[in-house]
């Protein structure tokens, strides 16, 4: 047998062996694999303990909105557009919602306690619905509050030597049972925003 024939026979023999192995594997039952574990998402991890203060220096925590639907917006008084626009829109929405709006506790939490003094916040909030409670705290309390609502903020230096704040822009909605309903986006149609607030108010116990 020359070398070429030997190589050809060896290749065919390998194919035959492989086919036999595959056939045997198809016949012989394999051990039953473990059933995959079910994937559970659970509740959204938004909303939790926080401890801040009102502009009057009174302690304010999650206990103050317990069993009541509420919304949270993180911002700061030096914000050039997003914050005042959002608070202005919220003011209009609460008015349009009518008596149901009284069931909701709107909270505005400053992410810039360094500049947002109680007096600064008090003056700033005069332009918006008086039902919106402005809150501030120490840097540590502010960080913990943001973490409780899965919110983000960061100090961003400016060329002028000053700084601005980058932060979560959505309004966070928490139902009366403490669970996360969703967010309010000011780019949504007004009808959608009102429907979300109506659902939030309806969760009141």
Buried (B, 14 or more C-beta within 10 A) or exposed (E): EEEEEEEEEEEEEEEEEEEEEEEEEEEEEEEEEEEEEEEEEEEEEBBBEBBBBBBEEEEBBBEBBEEBBBBBBBBBBBBEEBBBEBBBBBBEBBEEBEEBBEBBBBBBBBBBBEEBBBEBBEEBBEEBBEBBBBBBBEEEBBEBBBEBBBBEBEEEEEEEEEBBBEBBBBBBBBBBEBEBBBBBEBEEEEEEBBEBBBBBBEBBE
